[in-house]
Amino acid sequence: MYNWTGRTISKDPFIVYKKKIKPSVPRIVSTIAYNSILLRESDQIKDLRLTINYLSE
């Protein structure tokens, strides 16, 4: 969420004087879901690599 806030401010730095910059609830929930899927896949890839290394020894 910090990256999203930073990108939003970098597009228009004076927006901080116009309104509060905070992500919406749907954006937060979708980011959590997206990150949990990515983490799960990266853990599965690590497990697969460890298994392949173990079997190749």
N, CA, C and O atoms as a MOPAC input file, in Angstrom:
PM7 MOZYME 1SCF
protein

 N      0.81400 1    -1.17800 1     0.00000 1
 C      0.00000 1     0.00000 1     0.00000 1
 C      0.87100 1     1.26100 1     0.00000 1
 O      0.47100 1     2.30300 1    -0.51900 1
 N      2.05300 1     1.15000 1     0.58300 1
 C      2.96100 1     2.30400 1     0.55200 1
 C      3.39500 1     2.60600 1    -0.87900 1
 O      3.51800 1     3.76900 1    -1.26200 1
 N      3.62600 1     1.55900 1    -1.66700 1
 C      4.01000 1     1.77600 1    -3.06600 1
 C      2.89900 1     2.47100 1    -3.83000 1
 O      3.15800 1     3.38200 1    -4.61700 1
 N      1.65600 1     2.04500 1    -3.60300 1
 C      0.51800 1     2.67700 1    -4.27600 1
 C      0.42700 1     4.14800 1    -3.88700 1
 O      0.23000 1     5.01000 1    -4.74300 1
 N      0.57100 1     4.43200 1    -2.59400 1
 C      0.50200 1     5.82000 1    -2.12600 1
 C      1.62000 1     6.64700 1    -2.74800 1
 O      1.39300 1     7.77400 1    -3.18800 1
 N      2.82400 1     6.08900 1    -2.78600 1
 C      3.95500 1     6.79800 1    -3.37900 1
 C      3.76000 1     7.08500 1    -4.85700 1
 O      4.06600 1     8.18000 1    -5.32800 1
 N      3.24500 1     6.09300 1    -5.59400 1
 C      2.98700 1     6.30800 1    -7.02900 1
 C      1.92100 1     7.37100 1    -7.24000 1
 O      2.03200 1     8.19400 1    -8.14800 1
 N      0.88600 1     7.35600 1    -6.40100 1
 C     -0.19000 1     8.34400 1    -6.53000 1
 C      0.33100 1     9.75000 1    -6.27300 1
 O     -0.01100 1    10.68500 1    -6.99700 1
 N      1.15100 1     9.89800 1    -5.25100 1
 C      1.70800 1    11.21400 1    -4.93000 1
 C      2.70900 1    11.64700 1    -5.99700 1
 O      2.77900 1    12.83000 1    -6.33100 1
 N      3.48500 1    10.70400 1    -6.53800 1
 C      4.47800 1    11.08400 1    -7.55000 1
 C      3.81500 1    11.57000 1    -8.84100 1
 O      4.39000 1    12.37900 1    -9.56900 1
 N      2.60800 1    11.07800 1    -9.12300 1
 C      1.89300 1    11.55800 1   -10.31200 1
 C      1.47100 1    13.01300 1   -10.15400 1
 O      1.52400 1    13.78400 1   -11.11100 1
 N      1.05100 1    13.39200 1    -8.94400 1
 C      0.59800 1    14.76200 1    -8.68100 1
 C      0.95000 1    15.11100 1    -7.23600 1
 O      0.13400 1    14.88100 1    -6.34200 1
 N      2.14800 1    15.66400 1    -6.97900 1
 C      2.57700 1    15.93500 1    -5.60800 1
 C      1.65400 1    16.87300 1    -4.83000 1
 O      1.58300 1    16.78800 1    -3.60400 1
 N      0.95800 1    17.75200 1    -5.51300 1
 C      0.10400 1    18.70600 1    -4.80900 1
 C     -1.24100 1    18.11200 1    -4.40600 1
 O     -2.07300 1    18.79300 1    -3.80700 1
 N     -1.44900 1    16.85100 1    -4.73500 1
 C     -2.70100 1    16.20200 1    -4.35500 1
 C     -2.82100 1    16.08000 1    -2.83500 1
 O     -3.92500 1    15.99400 1    -2.29600 1
 N     -1.67200 1    16.07400 1    -2.15000 1
 C     -1.72000 1    15.96100 1    -0.68600 1
 C     -2.34700 1    17.19100 1    -0.04700 1
 O     -2.82700 1    17.12600 1     1.08400 1
 N     -2.34600 1    18.30000 1    -0.75500 1
 C     -2.99900 1    19.50000 1    -0.23700 1
 C     -4.49100 1    19.51800 1    -0.56000 1
 O     -5.25600 1    20.25300 1     0.06500 1
 N     -4.90600 1    18.70100 1    -1.54500 1
 C     -6.30100 1    18.68900 1    -1.97100 1
 C     -7.14300 1    17.68900 1    -1.18700 1
 O     -8.28700 1    17.97900 1    -0.83500 1
 N     -6.57900 1    16.50900 1    -0.91100 1
 C     -7.34200 1    15.46500 1    -0.22900 1
 C     -6.40200 1    14.47600 1     0.43400 1
 O     -5.19400 1    14.48500 1     0.19300 1
 N     -6.97500 1    13.62200 1     1.27500 1
 C     -6.19400 1    12.56000 1     1.89600 1
 C     -5.90600 1    11.48700 1     0.85300 1
 O     -6.75200 1    11.15900 1     0.02100 1
 N     -4.71900 1    10.96100 1     0.91700 1
 C     -4.33100 1     9.89800 1    -0.00100 1
 C     -4.31200 1     8.60100 1     0.78900 1
 O     -3.39600 1     8.34800 1     1.57100 1
 N     -5.33300 1     7.78700 1     0.57500 1
 C     -5.36800 1     6.48200 1     1.21700 1
 C     -6.08600 1     5.50900 1     0.29900 1
 O     -7.02000 1     5.88900 1    -0.40600 1
 N     -5.65200 1     4.25500 1     0.30500 1
 C     -6.26600 1     3.26600 1    -0.58200 1
 C     -7.67300 1     2.90600 1    -0.11400 1
 O     -7.98200 1     2.97300 1     1.07600 1
 N     -8.50700 1     2.52900 1    -1.05200 1
 C     -9.86400 1     2.11200 1    -0.71200 1
 C     -9.83600 1     0.69700 1    -0.12700 1
 O     -8.86100 1    -0.03700 1    -0.28600 1
 N    -10.91000 1     0.33600 1     0.54200 1
 C    -11.00200 1    -1.00000 1     1.13900 1
 C    -10.90900 1    -2.09300 1     0.06700 1
 O    -10.18500 1    -3.06700 1     0.27100 1
 N    -11.61100 1    -1.97100 1    -1.06700 1
 C    -11.44600 1    -3.00700 1    -2.10300 1
 C    -10.00500 1    -3.12700 1    -2.61300 1
 O     -9.54800 1    -4.23000 1    -2.91500 1
 N     -9.29500 1    -2.01400 1    -2.70900 1
 C     -7.89300 1    -2.07400 1    -3.14000 1
 C     -7.05300 1    -2.82900 1    -2.11000 1
 O     -6.19300 1    -3.62700 1    -2.48200 1
 N     -7.28800 1    -2.59100 1    -0.84400 1
 C     -6.53900 1    -3.26900 1     0.21200 1
 C     -6.81500 1    -4.76700 1     0.17500 1
 O     -5.88500 1    -5.57200 1     0.22800 1
 N     -8.08700 1    -5.14300 1     0.08200 1
 C     -8.46000 1    -6.56000 1     0.07100 1
 C     -7.90200 1    -7.25600 1    -1.16300 1
 O     -7.39000 1    -8.37100 1    -1.06400 1
 N     -7.99500 1    -6.61800 1    -2.31700 1
 C     -7.47600 1    -7.24900 1    -3.53300 1
 C     -5.95500 1    -7.38300 1    -3.48500 1
 O     -5.40800 1    -8.36400 1    -3.98900 1
 N     -5.27500 1    -6.42100 1    -2.89400 1
 C     -3.81900 1    -6.51200 1    -2.76100 1
 C     -3.42700 1    -7.64800 1    -1.82300 1
 O     -2.46600 1    -8.37200 1    -2.08600 1
 N     -4.16900 1    -7.80300 1    -0.73200 1
 C     -3.90300 1    -8.90500 1     0.20000 1
 C     -4.09000 1   -10.24200 1    -0.50600 1
 O     -3.25900 1   -11.14000 1    -0.36800 1
 N     -5.17300 1   -10.37800 1    -1.25700 1
 C     -5.43100 1   -11.62800 1    -1.98000 1
 C     -4.33800 1   -11.89600 1    -3.00900 1
 O     -3.84200 1   -13.01800 1    -3.11000 1
 N     -3.96600 1   -10.88900 1    -3.75900 1
 C     -2.92900 1   -11.03100 1    -4.78200 1
 C     -1.59600 1   -11.44400 1    -4.15500 1
 O     -0.92900 1   -12.35300 1    -4.64700 1
 N     -1.21400 1   -10.77400 1    -3.07200 1
 C      0.05800 1   -11.09200 1    -2.42400 1
 C      0.04300 1   -12.48700 1    -1.80900 1
 O      1.06000 1   -13.17900 1    -1.83300 1
 N     -1.08900 1   -12.91000 1    -1.26000 1
 C     -1.14100 1   -14.24500 1    -0.66500 1
 C     -0.99700 1   -15.32200 1    -1.73600 1
 O     -0.38400 1   -16.36200 1    -1.49300 1
 N     -1.55800 1   -15.07700 1    -2.92000 1
 C     -1.39900 1   -16.03600 1    -4.01900 1
 C      0.05600 1   -16.07600 1    -4.46700 1
 O      0.59900 1   -17.15500 1    -4.70200 1
 N      0.69000 1   -14.92000 1    -4.58800 1
 C      2.09800 1   -14.88500 1    -5.00000 1
 C      2.99200 1   -15.58200 1    -3.98900 1
 O      3.89700 1   -16.32500 1    -4.37100 1
 N      2.74800 1   -15.35100 1    -2.69800 1
 C      3.56700 1   -15.98400 1    -1.66700 1
 C      3.37700 1   -17.49400 1    -1.67800 1
 O      4.34000 1   -18.24600 1    -1.52200 1
 N      2.14800 1   -17.93700 1    -1.86200 1
 C      1.88000 1   -19.37300 1    -1.89900 1
 C      2.60800 1   -20.00800 1    -3.07000 1
 O      3.20100 1   -21.07600 1    -2.92200 1
 N      2.57300 1   -19.36900 1    -4.23200 1
 C      3.25200 1   -19.90900 1    -5.40800 1
 C      4.76400 1   -19.91100 1    -5.22100 1
 O      5.43600 1   -20.85800 1    -5.62900 1
 N      5.30600 1   -18.85900 1    -4.60700 1
 C      6.75600 1   -18.82100 1    -4.41700 1
 C      7.19600 1   -19.89300 1    -3.42700 1
 O      8.27500 1   -20.46500 1    -3.58100 1
 N      6.37200 1   -20.17700 1    -2.40600 1
 C      6.69500 1   -21.25400 1    -1.47100 1
 C      6.66400 1   -22.60300 1    -2.17200 1
 O      7.50800 1   -23.45900 1    -1.90400 1
 N      5.70800 1   -22.80300 1    -3.06200 1
 C      5.62400 1   -24.05800 1    -3.79800 1
 C      6.82600 1   -24.22300 1    -4.71400 1
 O      7.34100 1   -25.33100 1    -4.86200 1
 N      7.27300 1   -23.15400 1    -5.32000 1
 C      8.44700 1   -23.22000 1    -6.19400 1
 C      9.69000 1   -23.55200 1    -5.37900 1
 O     10.52100 1   -24.34900 1    -5.81500 1
 N      9.82600 1   -22.94500 1    -4.19100 1
 C     10.96800 1   -23.25700 1    -3.32700 1
 C     10.95500 1   -24.72700 1    -2.93800 1
 O     11.99200 1   -25.38900 1    -2.97600 1
 N      9.77400 1   -25.24900 1    -2.56000 1
 C      9.66800 1   -26.65700 1    -2.18600 1
 C     10.04200 1   -27.56200 1    -3.35100 1
 O     10.72000 1   -28.57200 1    -3.16200 1
 N      9.60800 1   -27.20700 1    -4.54300 1
 C      9.92300 1   -28.00300 1    -5.72100 1
 C     11.42200 1   -27.99400 1    -5.99300 1
 O     11.99500 1   -29.03400 1    -6.32000 1
 N     12.05800 1   -26.84600 1    -5.86500 1
 C     13.51200 1   -26.76200 1    -6.08000 1
 C     14.26500 1   -27.59400 1    -5.05300 1
 O     15.22500 1   -28.28500 1    -5.39400 1
 N     13.83300 1   -27.53100 1    -3.78700 1
 C     14.48400 1   -28.32800 1    -2.75200 1
 C     14.33400 1   -29.81600 1    -3.03900 1
 O     15.27700 1   -30.58500 1    -2.84800 1
 N     13.16500 1   -30.22100 1    -3.49200 1
 C     12.92800 1   -31.62500 1    -3.81000 1
 C     13.80200 1   -32.06700 1    -4.97400 1
 O     14.39200 1   -33.14700 1    -4.93600 1
 N     13.88700 1   -31.24500 1    -5.99800 1
 C     14.71900 1   -31.58600 1    -7.15900 1
 C     16.18000 1   -31.68100 1    -6.75100 1
 O     16.87600 1   -32.60300 1    -7.17500 1
 N     16.65400 1   -30.75600 1    -5.94300 1
 C     18.04500 1   -30.80000 1    -5.48300 1
 C     18.29900 1   -32.03800 1    -4.63800 1
 O     19.35300 1   -32.66400 1    -4.75000 1
 N     17.34100 1   -32.39100 1    -3.79500 1
 C     17.49200 1   -33.56400 1    -2.93500 1
 C     17.53900 1   -34.83700 1    -3.77200 1
 O     18.34900 1   -35.72700 1    -3.51300 1
 N     16.67200 1   -34.91800 1    -4.77300 1
 C     16.62000 1   -36.11500 1    -5.60600 1
 C     17.82900 1   -36.23000 1    -6.52400 1
 O     18.21100 1   -37.33800 1    -6.90100 1
 N     18.43000 1   -35.11700 1    -6.88500 1
 C     19.57500 1   -35.17000 1    -7.79400 1
 C     20.87300 1   -35.53800 1    -7.08100 1
 O     21.87100 1   -35.84700 1    -7.73200 1
 N     20.86700 1   -35.50800 1    -5.76700 1
 C     22.09600 1   -35.84900 1    -5.01800 1
 C     22.29700 1   -37.32100 1    -4.86800 1
 O     23.28000 1   -37.75100 1    -4.26600 1

